[in-house]
Amino acid sequence: MRLIVFFFLLMGCSFKVPPITITNAQTAAEKQMVGEDRELEKEGWMIGSIQSSTNGQNNQERLAKEDTDPEIRAHRIRLNYLSPEIKKYKAHGILGETPLGLVKLNPLASSLPTYVPYEIPANRKRVEDVILFLNESRKFILDKELAFQKKKGKKEDELTKIKQSLIDEYYKSVSIGEYYETTSGRWEKYQ
């Protein structure tokens, strides 16, 4: 590689590097990679990134490197990867948190003005896939944590409290403007 660069410099050729802008948002190329955008930046160079901020992440979605169990680490990586999409879908009112610590399609979504793009079958399928992956990872982490606590000798009443605290962590993570299912099964917008 160095030889090629040296050859170009010797011949008087130069590379024109586009200006680099550091943002806290995804580029069009990154959005395309996760299925949010269909057009690439014209003549753009892409540098992959991982959002390093933990703002908005709950304890279940911490950095995966904190886990020693490779399976849990893999599920936390998945949760972190899906996090921007989940936030977008929640902001659009398409899905919300349930009292069981899972996300579900919001039955009120079809009456919202943000629903129109989700009538497209491919978009709808992506939302359903994200929900499936997210809930699968949350369930796996919960089950694994409870099994670990049980091995440590925790009693059933303590395990129930631990389970409820993990579930509540997700349920109470609802932000203003997002929807959630009440314990009675009704859907409401958090004010």
PAKE-792843 format. One record per atom (N, C-alpha, C, O): x, z, y; atom name; residue in three letters; residue number from 1. Coordinates in steps of 0.1 Angstrom, whole numbers, plus 5000, padded with zeros to 4 digits. Atoms other than C-alpha are relative to their C-alpha. Layout:
<recs>
    c1    c3    c2  at   aa    i
     X     Z     Y  CA  ALA  NUM
...
</recs>
This chain:
<recs>
    c1    c3    c2  at   aa    i
  5008  5000  4988   N  MET    1
  5000  5000  5000  CA  MET    1
  5009  5000  5013   C  MET    1
  5006  4993  5022   O  MET    1
  4991  4999  4988   N  ARG    2
  5028  5009  5024  CA  ARG    2
  5007  4986  5002   C  ARG    2
  5009  4982  5014   O  ARG    2
  4994  5013  4999   N  LEU    3
  5044  4976  5016  CA  LEU    3
  4991  4990  5007   C  LEU    3
  4996  4982  5016   O  LEU    3
  5010  5009  4994   N  ILE    4
  5013  4957  5026  CA  ILE    4
  4999  5003  5015   C  ILE    4
  4999  4994  5023   O  ILE    4
  5001  4996  4986   N  VAL    5
  5010  4976  5059  CA  VAL    5
  5012  4996  5007   C  VAL    5
  5012  4990  5018   O  VAL    5
  4987  5004  4994   N  PHE    6
  5047  4970  5066  CA  PHE    6
  5000  4985  5002   C  PHE    6
  5005  4981  5013   O  PHE    6
  5000  5015  4999   N  PHE    7
  5042  4933  5059  CA  PHE    7
  4992  4996  5012   C  PHE    7
  4996  4987  5020   O  PHE    7
  5009  5003  4989   N  PHE    8
  5013  4931  5084  CA  PHE    8
  5006  5003  5013   C  PHE    8
  5005  4996  5023   O  PHE    8
  4994  4996  4987   N  LEU    9
  5032  4950  5111  CA  LEU    9
  5012  4990  5003   C  LEU    9
  5014  4987  5014   O  LEU    9
  4989  5009  4999   N  LEU   10
  5062  4927  5105  CA  LEU   10
  4996  4987  5005   C  LEU   10
  5002  4980  5013   O  LEU   10
  5005  5013  4997   N  MET   11
  5041  4896  5109  CA  MET   11
  4993  5001  5014   C  MET   11
  4988  4990  5019   O  MET   11
  5006  4999  4987   N  GLY   12
  5027  4909  5142  CA  GLY   12
  4985  5002  5000   C  GLY   12
  4978  5002  5010   O  GLY   12
  5014  4998  5002   N  CYS   13
  4992  4916  5128  CA  CYS   13
  4997  5015  5003   C  CYS   13
  5006  5024  5001   O  CYS   13
  5004  4986  4997   N  SER   14
  4974  4948  5138  CA  SER   14
  4986  5002  4994   C  SER   14
  4978  4993  4993   O  SER   14
  5013  4995  5004   N  PHE   15
  4945  4967  5125  CA  PHE   15
  4992  5004  5012   C  PHE   15
  4997  5011  5021   O  PHE   15
  5009  4995  4989   N  LYS   16
  4915  4972  5148  CA  LYS   16
  4991  5011  4994   C  LYS   16
  4982  5007  4987   O  LYS   16
  5008  4989  5005   N  VAL   17
  4902  5006  5140  CA  VAL   17
  4988  5003  5009   C  VAL   17
  4991  5005  5021   O  VAL   17
  5011  4997  4991   N  PRO   18
  4867  5013  5153  CA  PRO   18
  5001  5014  5005   C  PRO   18
  5008  5023  4999   O  PRO   18
  5000  4986  4995   N  PRO   19
  4862  5044  5175  CA  PRO   19
  4994  5009  4990   C  PRO   19
  4984  5006  4983   O  PRO   19
  5005  4990  5009   N  ILE   20
  4856  5075  5155  CA  ILE   20
  4991  5010  5008   C  ILE   20
  4996  5016  5018   O  ILE   20
  5009  4990  4994   N  THR   21
  4826  5097  5164  CA  THR   21
  4997  5010  4990   C  THR   21
  4992  5007  4979   O  THR   21
  5003  4989  5009   N  ILE   22
  4822  5131  5149  CA  ILE   22
  4986  5005  5004   C  ILE   22
  4985  5009  5015   O  ILE   22
  5013  4995  4997   N  THR   23
  4786  5141  5147  CA  THR   23
  4995  5010  4989   C  THR   23
  5002  5011  4979   O  THR   23
  5006  4990  5010   N  ASN   24
  4765  5168  5129  CA  ASN   24
  4989  4993  4993   C  ASN   24
  4983  5000  4984   O  ASN   24
  5011  5007  5006   N  ALA   25
  4741  5141  5118  CA  ALA   25
  5006  4990  4990   C  ALA   25
  5018  4986  4991   O  ALA   25
  4996  5010  5009   N  GLN   26
  4743  5116  5090  CA  GLN   26
  5001  4986  5007   C  GLN   26
  4994  4983  5016   O  GLN   26
  4999  5014  4995   N  THR   27
  4755  5080  5097  CA  THR   27
  4990  4992  4993   C  THR   27
  4984  4997  4983   O  THR   27
  5009  5009  5007   N  ALA   28
  4734  5051  5087  CA  ALA   28
  5004  4997  4986   C  ALA   28
  4996  4996  4977   O  ALA   28
  4995  5002  5013   N  ALA   29
  4757  5045  5058  CA  ALA   29
  4997  5012  4991   C  ALA   29
  4994  5010  4979   O  ALA   29
  5003  4988  5008   N  GLU   30
  4753  5081  5046  CA  GLU   30
  4985  5000  4996   C  GLU   30
  4982  5004  4985   O  GLU   30
  5014  5000  5003   N  LYS   31
  4716  5078  5049  CA  LYS   31
  4996  4990  4990   C  LYS   31
  4987  4993  4981   O  LYS   31
  5003  5009  5011   N  GLN   32
  4716  5047  5028  CA  GLN   32
  5004  5005  4987   C  GLN   32
  4997  5002  4977   O  GLN   32
  4995  4995  5013   N  MET   33
  4736  5064  5001  CA  MET   33
  4990  5010  4994   C  MET   33
  4989  5010  4982   O  MET   33
  5009  4990  5005   N  VAL   34
  4710  5091  4998  CA  VAL   34
  4985  4994  5000   C  VAL   34
  4976  5001  4997   O  VAL   34
  5013  5006  5001   N  GLY   35
  4681  5066  5000  CA  GLY   35
  4991  5001  5012   C  GLY   35
  4979  4999  5011   O  GLY   35
  5008  4998  4988   N  GLU   36
  4669  5074  5035  CA  GLU   36
  5000  4988  5009   C  GLU   36
  4991  4986  5018   O  GLU   36
  5000  5011  4991   N  ASP   37
  4679  5042  5052  CA  ASP   37
  5005  4987  4992   C  ASP   37
  5012  4989  4983   O  ASP   37
  4997  5012  5008   N  ARG   38
  4682  5006  5040  CA  ARG   38
  5010  4991  5007   C  ARG   38
  5015  4981  5001   O  ARG   38
  4991  5008  4993   N  GLU   39
  4705  4991  5067  CA  GLU   39
  5013  5007  5002   C  GLU   39
  5014  5018  5007   O  GLU   39
  4987  4995  4997   N  LEU   40
  4742  4996  5069  CA  LEU   40
  5004  4997  5014   C  LEU   40
  5000  4987  5020   O  LEU   40
  4994  5003  4987   N  GLU   41
  4761  4998  5102  CA  GLU   41
  5008  4987  4999   C  GLU   41
  5015  4985  4990   O  GLU   41
  4993  5012  5000   N  LYS   42
  4774  4964  5111  CA  LYS   42
  5015  5002  5002   C  LYS   42
  5018  5009  5012   O  LYS   42
  4986  4998  4999   N  GLU   43
  4811  4962  5106  CA  GLU   43
  5005  5014  5002   C  GLU   43
  5015  5017  5008   O  GLU   43
  4996  4986  4998   N  GLY   44
  4813  4999  5103  CA  GLY   44
  5009  5005  4989   C  GLY   44
  5008  5000  4977   O  GLY   44
  4992  4993  5010   N  TRP   45
  4838  5020  5085  CA  TRP   45
  4993  5012  4997   C  TRP   45
  4988  5019  5005   O  TRP   45
  5006  4988  5004   N  MET   46
  4825  5048  5065  CA  MET   46
  5010  5010  4995   C  MET   46
  5018  5007  4987   O  MET   46
  4992  4988  5005   N  ILE   47
  4841  5082  5060  CA  ILE   47
  4990  5009  4994   C  ILE   47
  4982  5015  5002   O  ILE   47
  5010  4991  5006   N  GLY   48
  4822  5103  5035  CA  GLY   48
  5003  5014  5005   C  GLY   48
  5014  5018  5008   O  GLY   48
  4998  4986  4996   N  SER   49
  4816  5139  5045  CA  SER   49
  4990  5008  4992   C  SER   49
  4980  5004  4987   O  SER   49
  5009  4990  5006   N  ILE   50
  4800  5170  5032  CA  ILE   50
  4997  5010  5011   C  ILE   50
  5007  5015  5018   O  ILE   50
  5003  4991  4989   N  GLN   51
  4782  5192  5057  CA  GLN   51
  5005  5013  4996   C  GLN   51
  5001  5019  4986   O  GLN   51
  4993  4987  5004   N  SER   52
  4802  5224  5058  CA  SER   52
  4992  5012  5006   C  SER   52
  4996  5023  5003   O  SER   52
  5007  4989  4994   N  SER   53
  4778  5244  5078  CA  SER   53
  4990  5007  4990   C  SER   53
  4984  4999  4982   O  SER   53
  5010  4994  5009   N  THR   54
  4757  5270  5060  CA  THR   54
  4988  5004  5007   C  THR   54
  4979  5011  5002   O  THR   54
  5012  4997  4993   N  ASN   55
  4731  5272  5087  CA  ASN   55
  4988  4995  4993   C  ASN   55
  4988  4983  4988   O  ASN   55
  5012  5005  5006   N  GLY   56
  4697  5270  5072  CA  GLY   56
  5000  5001  4985   C  GLY   56
  4990  4999  4978   O  GLY   56
  4999  4999  5014   N  GLN   57
  4709  5276  5037  CA  GLN   57
  4996  5015  4996   C  GLN   57
  5001  5024  5003   O  GLN   57
  5003  4986  5005   N  ASN   58
  4695  5306  5018  CA  ASN   58
  5011  5003  4990   C  ASN   58
  5019  4995  4987   O  ASN   58
  4990  4995  5009   N  ASN   59
  4715  5326  4994  CA  ASN   59
  5001  4992  4987   C  ASN   59
  5012  4991  4981   O  ASN   59
  5000  5008  5012   N  GLN   60
  4705  5304  4964  CA  GLN   60
  5008  4987  5002   C  GLN   60
  5013  4981  4993   O  GLN   60
  4994  5013  4997   N  GLU   61
  4720  5273  4982  CA  GLU   61
  5014  5002  5006   C  GLU   61
  5018  4992  5013   O  GLU   61
  4986  4998  4994   N  ARG   62
  4754  5288  4992  CA  ARG   62
  5009  4990  4994   C  ARG   62
  5005  4982  4985   O  ARG   62
  4990  5008  5005   N  LEU   63
  4785  5270  4986  CA  LEU   63
  5002  5002  4985   C  LEU   63
  5003  5013  4980   O  LEU   63
  4999  4999  5014   N  ALA   64
  4788  5262  4949  CA  ALA   64
  5013  5006  4995   C  ALA   64
  5013  5011  4983   O  ALA   64
  4987  4995  5005   N  LYS   65
  4824  5273  4946  CA  LYS   65
  5000  5015  4998   C  LYS   65
  5009  5020  4992   O  LYS   65
  5001  4986  5002   N  GLU   66
  4812  5309  4947  CA  GLU   66
  4996  5004  4986   C  GLU   66
  4998  5015  4982   O  GLU   66
  5005  4998  5014   N  ASP   67
  4798  5305  4912  CA  ASP   67
  5011  4998  4990   C  ASP   67
  5018  4987  4991   O  ASP   67
  4990  5002  5010   N  THR   68
  4820  5309  4882  CA  THR   68
  4993  4992  4988   C  THR   68
  5000  4986  4980   O  THR   68
  5007  5008  5011   N  ASP   69
  4793  5294  4858  CA  ASP   69
  4999  4986  5005   C  ASP   69
  4993  4983  5015   O  ASP   69
  5000  5014  4996   N  PRO   70
  4798  5256  4859  CA  PRO   70
  4986  4994  5000   C  PRO   70
  4983  4985  5008   O  PRO   70
  5014  5005  5000   N  GLU   71
  4761  5250  4851  CA  GLU   71
  4993  5004  5013   C  GLU   71
  4986  4996  5020   O  GLU   71
  5006  4996  4988   N  ILE   72
  4749  5271  4880  CA  ILE   72
  5006  4993  5012   C  ILE   72
  4999  4989  5021   O  ILE   72
  4993  5006  4989   N  ARG   73
  4776  5256  4903  CA  ARG   73
  4994  4985  5001   C  ARG   73
  4991  4981  5012   O  ARG   73
  5006  5013  4999   N  ALA   74
  4762  5221  4894  CA  ALA   74
  4986  5000  5006   C  ALA   74
  4983  4991  5014   O  ALA   74
  5013  4999  4994   N  HIS   75
  4727  5231  4902  CA  HIS   75
  5000  5004  5015   C  HIS   75
  4992  4999  5023   O  HIS   75
  4999  4997  4986   N  ARG   76
  4737  5246  4935  CA  ARG   76
  5005  4988  5008   C  ARG   76
  5001  4986  5019   O  ARG   76
  4995  5013  4993   N  ILE   77
  4756  5214  4944  CA  ILE   77
  4988  4991  5002   C  ILE   77
  4987  4985  5012   O  ILE   77
  5012  5009  4999   N  ARG   78
  4724  5195  4936  CA  ARG   78
  4991  5005  5012   C  ARG   78
  4986  4997  5020   O  ARG   78
  5008  4994  4989   N  LEU   79
  4704  5219  4959  CA  LEU   79
  5006  4997  5014   C  LEU   79
  4998  4993  5023   O  LEU   79
  4994  5003  4987   N  ASN   80
  4729  5215  4987  CA  ASN   80
  4999  4985  5004   C  ASN   80
  4996  4981  5015   O  ASN   80
  5001  5014  4998   N  TYR   81
  4728  5177  4983  CA  TYR   81
  4986  4996  5004   C  TYR   81
  4984  4987  5013   O  TYR   81
  5014  5003  4997   N  LEU   82
  4690  5176  4984  CA  LEU   82
  4995  5006  5013   C  LEU   82
  4984  5003  5018   O  LEU   82
  5005  4992  4989   N  SER   83
  4687  5200  5013  CA  SER   83
  4996  4992  5012   C  SER   83
  4985  4995  5018   O  SER   83
  5005  5008  4989   N  PRO   84
  4686  5174  5041  CA  PRO   84
  4987  4993  4998   C  PRO   84
  4978  4992  5007   O  PRO   84
  5012  5007  5003   N  GLU   85
  4659  5155  5024  CA  GLU   85
  4988  5009  5000   C  GLU   85
  4977  5006  5005   O  GLU   85
  5011  4990  5000   N  ILE   86
  4638  5186  5017  CA  ILE   86
  4996  5004  5014   C  ILE   86
  4984  5005  5016   O  ILE   86
  5003  4996  4986   N  LYS   87
  4641  5196  5053  CA  LYS   87
  4992  4989  5007   C  LYS   87
  4982  4993  5015   O  LYS   87
  5007  5011  4994   N  LYS   88
  4629  5162  5064  CA  LYS   88
  4985  4999  4995   C  LYS   88
  4976  4998  5003   O  LYS   88
  5014  5001  5006   N  TYR   89
  4599  5162  5040  CA  TYR   89
  4992  5012  5004   C  TYR   89
  4980  5011  5007   O  TYR   89
  5007  4989  4995   N  LYS   90
  4590  5197  5051  CA  LYS   90
  4996  4998  5014   C  LYS   90
  4985  5001  5018   O  LYS   90
  5003  5002  4986   N  ALA   91
  4592  5188  5087  CA  ALA   91
  4989  4990  5002   C  ALA   91
  4981  4990  5011   O  ALA   91
  5011  5010  5000   N  HIS   92
  4569  5158  5080  CA  HIS   92
  4987  5005  4994   C  HIS   92
  4977  4998  4995   O  HIS   92
  5012  4994  5005   N  GLY   93
  4545  5181  5063  CA  GLY   93
  4996  4995  4986   C  GLY   93
  4985  4997  4981   O  GLY   93
  5003  5006  5013   N  ILE   94
  4547  5162  5030  CA  ILE   94
  5001  5010  4989   C  ILE   94
  4993  5009  4979   O  ILE   94
  4999  4990  5011   N  LEU   95
  4557  5192  5009  CA  LEU   95
  5002  5014  5007   C  LEU   95
  5005  5015  5018   O  LEU   95
  4998  4986  4996   N  GLY   96
  4559  5230  5012  CA  GLY   96
  5003  5009  4989   C  GLY   96
  5003  5005  4977   O  GLY   96
  4996  4989  5009   N  GLU   97
  4569  5262  4996  CA  GLU   97
  4987  5006  4993   C  GLU   97
  4977  5006  5000   O  GLU   97
  5011  4994  5007   N  THR   98
  4547  5279  4970  CA  THR   98
  5004  5015  4997   C  THR   98
  5016  5018  4998   O  THR   98
  4996  4986  5003   N  PRO   99
  4545  5317  4962  CA  PRO   99
  5008  5001  4987   C  PRO   99
  5013  5012  4984   O  PRO   99
  4993  5000  5012   N  LEU  100
  4562  5308  4929  CA  LEU  100
  5015  4997  5002   C  LEU  100
  5023  4996  4993   O  LEU  100
  4986  5003  4997   N  GLY  101
  4595  5299  4947  CA  GLY  101
  5003  4985  4997   C  GLY  101
  5015  4981  4996   O  GLY  101
  4998  5015  5002   N  LEU  102
  4590  5261  4941  CA  LEU  102
  4994  4993  5011   C  LEU  102
  4987  4998  5020   O  LEU  102
  5006  5009  4990   N  VAL  103
  4581  5232  4963  CA  VAL  103
  4990  4991  4993   C  VAL  103
  4991  4988  4982   O  VAL  103
  5010  5009  5005   N  LYS  104
  4550  5211  4959  CA  LYS  104
  4995  4991  5011   C  LYS  104
  4998  4993  5023   O  LYS  104
  5006  5010  4991   N  LEU  105
  4533  5181  4975  CA  LEU  105
  4989  5008  5008   C  LEU  105
  4981  5015  5002   O  LEU  105
  5011  4994  4992   N  ASN  106
  4511  5193  5004  CA  ASN  106
  4988  4992  4999   C  ASN  106
  4987  4980  5002   O  ASN  106
  5013  5008  5002   N  PRO  107
  4475  5183  4996  CA  PRO  107
  4994  4996  5014   C  PRO  107
  4985  4988  5014   O  PRO  107
  5005  5004  4987   N  LEU  108
  4469  5182  5034  CA  LEU  108
  5008  4989  5007   C  LEU  108
  5004  4984  5017   O  LEU  108
  4990  5010  4994   N  ALA  109
  4497  5157  5040  CA  ALA  109
  4993  4987  5004   C  ALA  109
  4997  4981  5014   O  ALA  109
  5006  5013  4998   N  SER  110
  4475  5126  5038  CA  SER  110
  4992  4999  5013   C  SER  110
  4990  4988  5018   O  SER  110
  5007  5000  4987   N  SER  111
  4457  5136  5070  CA  SER  111
  5010  5001  5012   C  SER  111
  5005  5001  5023   O  SER  111
  4990  4999  4989   N  LEU  112
  4490  5139  5090  CA  LEU  112
  5005  4987  5004   C  LEU  112
  5005  4977  4996   O  LEU  112
  4995  5012  4995   N  PRO  113
  4503  5112  5112  CA  PRO  113
  5014  4996  4994   C  PRO  113
  5018  4984  4994   O  PRO  113
  4987  5002  5006   N  THR  114
  4537  5115  5095  CA  THR  114
  4999  4995  4986   C  THR  114
  5009  4992  4979   O  THR  114
  5002  5004  5014   N  TYR  115
  4522  5105  5061  CA  TYR  115
  5002  4985  4997   C  TYR  115
  5005  4982  4986   O  TYR  115
  5001  5015  5002   N  VAL  116
  4521  5067  5066  CA  VAL  116
  5012  4995  4992   C  VAL  116
  5010  4987  4983   O  VAL  116
  4989  5005  5007   N  PRO  117
  4557  5060  5054  CA  PRO  117
  5000  5004  4985   C  PRO  117
  5005  4997  4976   O  PRO  117
  5000  4995  5014   N  TYR  118
  4550  5080  5022  CA  TYR  118
  4989  4994  4992   C  TYR  118
  4987  4997  4980   O  TYR  118
  5010  5008  5008   N  GLU  119
  4521  5057  5012  CA  GLU  119
  5007  4989  4992   C  GLU  119
  5001  4984  4983   O  GLU  119
  4992  5010  5007   N  ILE  120
  4548  5032  5002  CA  ILE  120
  5004  5006  4986   C  ILE  120
  5010  5017  4986   O  ILE  120
  4997  4994  5013   N  PRO  121
  4552  5037  4964  CA  PRO  121
  5015  5004  4998   C  PRO  121
  5017  5015  4992   O  PRO  121
  4986  4996  5002   N  ALA  122
  4590  5038  4965  CA  ALA  122
  5003  5013  5008   C  ALA  122
  5011  5021  5002   O  ALA  122
  4998  4987  4992   N  ASN  123
  4590  5065  4992  CA  ASN  123
  4993  5012  4993   C  ASN  123
  4999  5023  4992   O  ASN  123
  5007  4989  5008   N  ARG  124
  4564  5085  4973  CA  ARG  124
  5007  5004  4988   C  ARG  124
  5008  5016  4985   O  ARG  124
  4993  4997  5013   N  LYS  125
  4584  5082  4941  CA  LYS  125
  5013  5008  5003   C  LYS  125
  5016  5017  4996   O  LYS  125
  4988  4992  4996   N  ARG  126
  4615  5095  4959  CA  ARG  126
  4997  5014  5003   C  ARG  126
  5004  5023  4999   O  ARG  126
  5004  4986  4997   N  VAL  127
  4597  5125  4972  CA  VAL  127
  4997  5008  4987   C  VAL  127
  5001  5019  4985   O  VAL  127
  5004  4994  5013   N  GLU  128
  4583  5132  4937  CA  GLU  128
  5013  5003  4992   C  GLU  128
  5014  5014  4986   O  GLU  128
  4988  4997  5007   N  ASP  129
  4618  5129  4922  CA  ASP  129
  5008  5011  5006   C  ASP  129
  5013  5020  4999   O  ASP  129
  4993  4989  4994   N  VAL  130
  4633  5152  4948  CA  VAL  130
  4994  5013  4997   C  VAL  130
  5001  5023  4994   O  VAL  130
  5007  4988  5004   N  ILE  131
  4607  5178  4941  CA  ILE  131
  5003  5004  4986   C  ILE  131
  5006  5016  4983   O  ILE  131
  4997  4997  5014   N  LEU  132
  4613  5175  4904  CA  LEU  132
  5015  5006  4999   C  LEU  132
  5017  5016  4992   O  LEU  132
  4986  4995  5001   N  PHE  133
  4651  5179  4908  CA  PHE  133
  5002  5014  5006   C  PHE  133
  5009  5022  5001   O  PHE  133
  4999  4987  4993   N  LEU  134
  4648  5208  4933  CA  LEU  134
  4994  5011  4992   C  LEU  134
  5001  5021  4990   O  LEU  134
  5006  4989  5008   N  ASN  135
  4624  5228  4912  CA  ASN  135
  5007  5002  4987   C  ASN  135
  5008  5014  4983   O  ASN  135
  4992  4999  5012   N  GLU  136
  4644  5221  4881  CA  GLU  136
  5012  5009  5002   C  GLU  136
  5015  5018  4994   O  GLU  136
  4988  4992  4997   N  SER  137
  4675  5235  4897  CA  SER  137
  4997  5015  5004   C  SER  137
  5004  5024  5000   O  SER  137
  5004  4986  4997   N  ARG  138
  4657  5265  4912  CA  ARG  138
  4997  5008  4988   C  ARG  138
  5001  5020  4986   O  ARG  138
  5004  4993  5013   N  LYS  139
  4642  5274  4878  CA  LYS  139
  5012  5003  4992   C  LYS  139
  5013  5014  4987   O  LYS  139
  4988  4998  5008   N  PHE  140
  4675  5270  4861  CA  PHE  140
  5008  5012  5005   C  PHE  140
  5012  5021  4998   O  PHE  140
  4993  4989  4994   N  ILE  141
  4693  5293  4885  CA  ILE  141
  4993  5013  4999   C  ILE  141
  5000  5023  4996   O  ILE  141
  5007  4987  5002   N  LEU  142
  4666  5319  4884  CA  LEU  142
  5001  5005  4986   C  LEU  142
  5004  5017  4983   O  LEU  142
  4999  4996  5014   N  ASP  143
  4665  5319  4846  CA  ASP  143
  5014  5005  4996   C  ASP  143
  5015  5015  4989   O  ASP  143
  4986  4996  5003   N  LYS  144
  4703  5321  4844  CA  LYS  144
  5003  5013  5006   C  LYS  144
  5010  5022  5000   O  LYS  144
  4998  4988  4993   N  GLU  145
  4704  5349  4869  CA  GLU  145
  4993  5012  4993   C  GLU  145
  4999  5023  4991   O  GLU  145
  5007  4990  5008   N  LEU  146
  4678  5369  4850  CA  LEU  146
  5006  5003  4987   C  LEU  146
  5007  5015  4983   O  LEU  146
  4993  4998  5013   N  ALA  147
  4696  5364  4817  CA  ALA  147
  5013  5008  5002   C  ALA  147
  5016  5016  4994   O  ALA  147
  4988  4993  4997   N  PHE  148
  4728  5376  4833  CA  PHE  148
  4997  5015  5003   C  PHE  148
  5004  5023  4998   O  PHE  148
  5004  4986  4997   N  GLN  149
  4711  5407  4847  CA  GLN  149
  4995  5008  4988   C  GLN  149
  4998  5020  4987   O  GLN  149
  5004  4993  5012   N  LYS  150
  4695  5414  4814  CA  LYS  150
  5012  5004  4991   C  LYS  150
  5012  5015  4985   O  LYS  150
  4988  4997  5007   N  LYS  151
  4729  5412  4797  CA  LYS  151
  5007  5012  5006   C  LYS  151
  5014  5020  4998   O  LYS  151
  4994  4988  4994   N  LYS  152
  4741  5438  4822  CA  LYS  152
  4992  5013  4997   C  LYS  152
  4997  5023  5001   O  LYS  152
  5007  4988  5004   N  GLY  153
  4715  5461  4809  CA  GLY  153
  4988  5004  5009   C  GLY  153
  4983  5015  5008   O  GLY  153
  5011  4997  4991   N  LYS  154
  4688  5459  4836  CA  LYS  154
  4987  5001  4991   C  LYS  154
  4985  4994  4982   O  LYS  154
  5013  4998  5007   N  LYS  155
  4653  5471  4825  CA  LYS  155
  4990  4990  5005   C  LYS  155
  4993  4983  5015   O  LYS  155
  5010  5010  4997   N  GLU  156
  4622  5450  4826  CA  GLU  156
  4995  5001  5015   C  GLU  156
  4993  4991  5022   O  GLU  156
  5005  4998  4986   N  ASP  157
  4609  5466  4859  CA  ASP  157
  5011  4995  5010   C  ASP  157
  5007  4990  5021   O  ASP  157
  4989  5005  4991   N  GLU  158
  4643  5459  4875  CA  GLU  158
  5001  4985  5000   C  GLU  158
  5003  4979  5011   O  GLU  158
  5000  5015  5000   N  LEU  159
  4643  5423  4863  CA  LEU  159
  4988  4994  5007   C  LEU  159
  4990  4984  5014   O  LEU  159
  5012  5005  4992   N  THR  160
  4608  5418  4877  CA  THR  160
  5003  5001  5015   C  THR  160
  4999  4991  5022   O  THR  160
  4997  4999  4986   N  LYS  161
  4620  5430  4911  CA  LYS  161
  5010  4990  5004   C  LYS  161
  5009  4984  5015   O  LYS  161
  4989  5010  4997   N  ILE  162
  4651  5408  4910  CA  ILE  162
  4994  4986  5000   C  ILE  162
  4997  4978  5009   O  ILE  162
  5007  5013  5001   N  LYS  163
  4629  5378  4900  CA  LYS  163
  4992  4998  5013   C  LYS  163
  4993  4988  5019   O  LYS  163
  5008  5001  4989   N  GLN  164
  4605  5385  4928  CA  GLN  164
  5008  4998  5013   C  GLN  164
  5004  4991  5022   O  GLN  164
  4991  5001  4988   N  SER  165
  4633  5389  4954  CA  SER  165
  5006  4986  5001   C  SER  165
  5007  4981  5012   O  SER  165
  4994  5013  5000   N  LEU  166
  4648  5356  4944  CA  LEU  166
  4989  4989  5004   C  LEU  166
  4991  4980  5011   O  LEU  166
  5011  5009  4997   N  ILE  167
  4614  5339  4946  CA  ILE  167
  4996  5001  5015   C  ILE  167
  4994  4991  5022   O  ILE  167
  5003  4998  4986   N  ASP  168
  4606  5355  4979  CA  ASP  168
  5010  4994  5010   C  ASP  168
  5006  4990  5021   O  ASP  168
  4989  5006  4992   N  GLU  169
  4639  5342  4993  CA  GLU  169
  4996  4986  5004   C  GLU  169
  4998  4982  5015   O  GLU  169
  5004  5013  4997   N  TYR  170
  4626  5307  4990  CA  TYR  170
  4987  5000  5008   C  TYR  170
  4985  4992  5018   O  TYR  170
  5013  5000  4994   N  TYR  171
  4590  5314  5000  CA  TYR  171
  5001  5005  5015   C  TYR  171
  4993  4999  5023   O  TYR  171
  4999  4995  4987   N  LYS  172
  4601  5333  5031  CA  LYS  172
  5009  4991  5009   C  LYS  172
  5011  4994  5021   O  LYS  172
  4991  5009  4992   N  SER  173
  4624  5304  5042  CA  SER  173
  4993  4990  5008   C  SER  173
  4999  4981  5014   O  SER  173
  5009  5009  4992   N  VAL  174
  4595  5285  5057  CA  VAL  174
  5003  5001  5015   C  VAL  174
  5002  5012  5020   O  VAL  174
  4997  5000  4985   N  SER  175
  4603  5275  5093  CA  SER  175
  4987  4996  5007   C  SER  175
  4977  4991  5001   O  SER  175
  5012  5003  4992   N  ILE  176
  4578  5271  5121  CA  ILE  176
  4997  4985  4999   C  ILE  176
  5006  4976  5000   O  ILE  176
  5004  5014  5001   N  GLY  177
  4558  5239  5117  CA  GLY  177
  4999  4994  4986   C  GLY  177
  4994  4984  4983   O  GLY  177
  5000  5004  5014   N  GLU  178
  4563  5237  5079  CA  GLU  178
  4987  5006  4993   C  GLU  178
  4982  5016  4998   O  GLU  178
  5012  4995  5007   N  TYR  179
  4535  5241  5054  CA  TYR  179
  5004  5009  4988   C  TYR  179
  5015  5008  4983   O  TYR  179
  4998  4991  5012   N  TYR  180
  4532  5267  5026  CA  TYR  180
  4987  5003  4994   C  TYR  180
  4977  5002  5000   O  TYR  180
  5012  4997  5008   N  GLU  181
  4508  5276  4999  CA  GLU  181
  4998  5015  5001   C  GLU  181
  5008  5023  4998   O  GLU  181
  5002  4985  5000   N  THR  182
  4492  5311  5003  CA  THR  182
  4998  5004  4986   C  THR  182
  4997  4996  4976   O  THR  182
  5002  4995  5014   N  THR  183
  4488  5334  4973  CA  THR  183
  4986  4997  4995   C  THR  183
  4984  4997  4983   O  THR  183
  5014  5004  5004   N  SER  184
  4451  5324  4973  CA  SER  184
  4999  4985  4997   C  SER  184
  4988  4980  4994   O  SER  184
  5001  5014  5004   N  GLY  185
  4460  5287  4968  CA  GLY  185
  4997  4991  5012   C  GLY  185
  4997  4979  5011   O  GLY  185
  5003  5008  4988   N  ARG  186
  4452  5276  5004  CA  ARG  186
  5014  4995  5006   C  ARG  186
  5024  5002  5004   O  ARG  186
  4988  5005  4993   N  TRP  187
  4478  5255  5024  CA  TRP  187
  4998  5003  5015   C  TRP  187
  4988  5000  5021   O  TRP  187
  5000  4997  4986   N  GLU  188
  4487  5266  5059  CA  GLU  188
  5013  4995  5007   C  GLU  188
  5023  4994  5000   O  GLU  188
  4988  5004  4993   N  LYS  189
  4511  5255  5086  CA  LYS  189
  5005  5013  5007   C  LYS  189
  4998  5021  5013   O  LYS  189
  4994  4988  4994   N  TYR  190
  4535  5283  5097  CA  TYR  190
  5001  4998  5015   C  TYR  190
  5007  4988  5020   O  TYR  190
  5000  5001  4986   N  GLN  191
  4530  5290  5133  CA  GLN  191
  5011  5010  5006   C  GLN  191
  5012  5010  5018   O  GLN  191
</recs>
